[in-house]
């Protein structure tokens, strides 16, 4: 998902835990849309902003996102977070606000053009945090007309909703060994 940068960290244990995520990857013939919810636990008495590097899967068939919105929802208020293009990587920097001894729940929604029957969301960067996610939910949404759909992580359940097929994978104590992927044949 993302890589932490904490210049004040001492010792092998980070005061910040990335411990939970929920990712929805929706695809059609030409677009992959991601809606992610991420949970960071601040185990320290410090507040401030923690910069993270958030990578995107980009290759000849998947372009850098053309729309992107990072935000935090607190009760009736939404705080938008700045996504700064790094210029060197297929990634953005986002400063996540953290309060002492609290959990920050933040969102990132983005869309990217795809030129083939495949979409990928980077999960393997979770390893940079040094420990597995306590809980993770991965949802794939595809048009019902798509055939031979293959996904990873493998689905625990499937559901048909109108003109869409939904695949759901729920994991506990999960360290991804590969990226979230979906392949299909159109109609």
C-alpha positions, -999 to 999 in steps of 0.1 A, spaced: 0 0 0 25 27 11 59 33 26 64 51 58 90 78 64 97 89 99 130 106 104 127 107 142 122 70 146 147 53 168 151 16 174 135 -13 154 99 -6 164 79 23 147 56 43 169 32 42 139 13 11 129 -3 6 95 -27 -21 107 -58 -23 85 -70 -15 50 -101 -19 28 -96 -17 -9 -122 -17 -37 -109 -21 -72 -136 -15 -99 -129 -21 -135 -145 -17 -169 -131 -20 -205 -109 11 -201 -107 22 -165 -96 9 -131 -110 28 -101 -97 23 -66 -113 34 -33 -90 27 -4 -95 32 34 -63 30 55 -59 28 93 -28 42 110 -23 38 148 -1 64 165 13 46 195 32 77 207 25 110 225 35 129 194 13 146 169 21 160 135 21 148 99 37 116 87 48 117 50 41 85 31 51 75 -4 21 59 -21 30 39 -53 8 32 -83 11 3 -107 20 19 -140 32 2 -172 24 4 -209 -12 -8 -203 -19 11 -170 -14 49 -169 -6 71 -139 -39 81 -123 -58 109 -140 -79 117 -110 -70 114 -73 -84 125 -40 -70 118 -5 -91 128 25 -101 122 62 -137 121 72 -145 131 109 -181 131 118 -196 157 95 -163 172 84 -140 162 55 -104 172 54 -86 170 20 -50 159 20 -25 171 -5 -11 145 -29 23 157 -43 37 141 -73 72 129 -66 84 135 -102 109 106 -98 86 76 -92 51 65 -102 40 76 -67 27 105 -47 37 119 -13 8 124 12 12 139 46 -11 120 70 -21 140 101 -16 120 133 -29 127 168 -12 113 200 -23 78 209 -51 78 183 -60 60 151 -62 80 119 -85 66 92 -78 81 58 -91 75 23 -76 76 -12 -97 74 -43 -82 74 -78 -88 64 -114 -64 52 -140 -68 44 -177 -61 8 -187 -55 -6 -222 -61 -43 -216 -80 -69 -196 -59 -65 -164 -57 -41 -135 -32 -41 -106 -31 -24 -72 2 -25 -53 0 -44 -21 36 -57 -17 48 -23 -4 30 -32 29 62 -52 37 80 -19 43 61 -16 75 77 -47 88 46 -66 100 14 -80 86 -19 -62 85 -42 -72 114 -71 -71 90 -76 -65 53 -106 -65 29 -102 -66 -9 -132 -61 -31 -132 -65 -69 -162 -51 -89 -165 -61 -126 -192 -60 -152 -212 -92 -152 -204 -96 -189 -167 -102 -182 -157 -138 -185 -129 -160 -170 -123 -135 -142 -92 -143 -122 -83 -123 -90 -57 -122 -63 -62 -123 -33 -87 -151 -40 -123 -144 -31 -140 -158 -1 -174 -149 -16 -190 -136 -47 -222 -116 -53 -241 -104 -83 -254 -68 -80 -274 -56 -110 -250 -56 -139 -219 -62 -118 -202 -92 -103 -185 -85 -69 -156 -107 -55 -147 -102 -18 -115 -114 -1 -112 -109 37 -78 -116 54 -65 -116 90 -29 -113 99 -20 -107 63 13 -99 47 8 -97 9 33 -117 -11 20 -103 -44 -1 -74 -57 -39 -72 -59 -47 -82 -95 -76 -89 -117 -76 -104 -152 -106 -111 -174 -119 -117 -209 -143 -92 -222 -178 -105 -231 
